[in-house]
Amino acid sequence: MKRFFFIALMVIFFGSSLAFADTILKGPAPETFPAPEDCAKCHNVSKIYDELSQSPHDSMSCLECHVPGSAQQDKYKADERSFCRLGYYEGHEKWIETAGNGVCLQCHTDRDSETLEKNCWECHMPVNEFDDFVLVKDKKLPPTGDNIRVHKKFPHSSHVFMVHPKAGKAKDE
């Protein structure tokens, strides 16, 4: 009887693990992320939003790239913006850089990361200006008046995601 109970328990455990494997491995579904307009409430991202809306990635949310992977998405619940409240934003200007090509290769699986000489963002998202970001004192959002701790200038990478024509082909092909 104990053996039957143990086997039944293991079947339930492994069955439920398989049912949720996609969420466990990839993180929450993108449709649960806040819309880019929500990010724009605190971040000075009107230019970024305009660029993104003209790119092939126009249907993506900000967090699909800026908070990739299930570990980060679970820790910093996007719908609560807790990653901002916890001060996580102070380091996320380097997020794409530290992740290397891993962020892009989550979707662009037809690329071979071993043969790439540069990081994807170096060519497809060049730094073209600097933006002001507002950091808050007491972690209450949105930042207003006395709650603003400091303005910082961060490099702004283009969100147009430039695509370069292959050698020997015309640009309009």
N, C-alpha and C positions, 0 to 999 in steps of 0.2 A: 504494500500500500504506500509506504514511504517513497519507494522507487517511482511508482506511478505519479505521485504528487510532485516529486522533483522533476520528472520528465515533462509533465504538464506545465509546470512553472517555467521551465527552460524554453519550451515551445512558445509560450506567451511572451516571454522576455525577448527572444530572438525575433519573433514575428512582429512585435511592436517596434523593435529596433529597425527592422527592414522597412516598415511602413513610414518611419520618420527619417530614414537614412538621407534622403535628399536635403531636407532641412538641416540635419545635423552637419552634413558635409559642406553644403553651400551657403548656409545661413538662411535668414528669413527671405521670403519671396519679395522681389522688388516692388510688387504692388502694395506692400505694407509700409514702404518708405514714404517720407513726406515728399510732397511735390516740390520742384525747384522754387516755386513761388514762396513756399514756407521758409526755405533757406534764405531767400532774398529779404525776408523781414528783418534779419539781423546783419546779414553779410551784404556788403556793397557789391552786389553781383549782377547789376542790371546789364552791364556789358557782356559778362559771361553768359547770362541767360539768353541774350540776343544772339551771341555766337553759337551757343549750343543749339538753339532752335533752328539755325540754318545748317546744321551739320547732320551727317548720317546718324548721329547718336541722339537726335532730338526727342526720342521717346523715353530716354533713360532718366532716372532720378540722379541727383548729385551723389547720393551715398553708394550707388553701385560702384563707383570708382573711388570715392573719398573714404569710405569705410568698407573695404572689401573683406570678404571672408567671414565665416560664421563666428569665430572667436570675438572679433571686434564688434560685429553687429549685435551679438548677444550682450556684450559688456556695455555697449553704448547704445541703448535703445533709441532708435531713430525717432519714433513717434513721440517720445518724451523729450527729445533734444538733450538728454542727460549727458551725452558726450560733450556738448557745449558747456553745460552747467558745471561739469567736473573740471573744466579747464583744458580738456583734451585738444581744443582747437589751437592752443599755442604751439603744438608740434605738428599739426597736420599739413603744414605747407611742404613738408618733406615726405609726405606719405607716399606719393607716386614714386619719388626718387628712391626711397628705401625699399619699396616693393619691387623695384626693377621692372622687368617686363611682365611679371606675374599678374598684375591687374589686367593688362590688355589681353594676355593669353588665356584668361578665364573665358573669354568669348571668341577671340580670334585664334581658334585652335588650329587653323591651317598654317600657322607660322611655326617655324622651328627655332626655339629660343637659343639653341646651341650655335646656330649659324649667324645670329645677329651680332653685329659688331658694336652697335650702340643700343641704348635704351629707346624704346618706341617713342616716348615723349620728347626726346631730344630733337627729332625731326618733325613729328606730327603735332607737337604742342610747344613751339618755341616761346621763350619769354619775350614779350613784346612791350611790357611796361610794368610799373609798380602800382599796387593798389594799397589804400589805407584799410586796415582792419581794426575794429574797435574791440578791446578786451574789457571785461567788466570786473568790478571789485567784488561784489557779493554774489555773483553767479546767478543773478536774476535777469531774465530776458523779457523783452528786448532791452538793450542798453539805452539808458537815458540820463541826462544831466549829471548829477553827482555820482551816479553808478559807473561812469566811464573811468576806467583805471588808466588806460594808455591807448594811444593810437600807434600802430606799428605799420611800417611799410613792408610789404611782402612782394616778391616777384609775381607777376601775373602771367601765367602761361595761356596762350591762345586756346580757346575751346572750340575752334573751327575744325580741328582734327584734319589738318591739311593732308591731302593725298597727292603723292607725286606720281606723274605718269611713268610707266616703265620705259626704259631706254629704247629708242627706236620707234616709239608710238607717238602719234600726234596727241596733243592735249585734249582735243575735242572728240576723240574716239570713245 
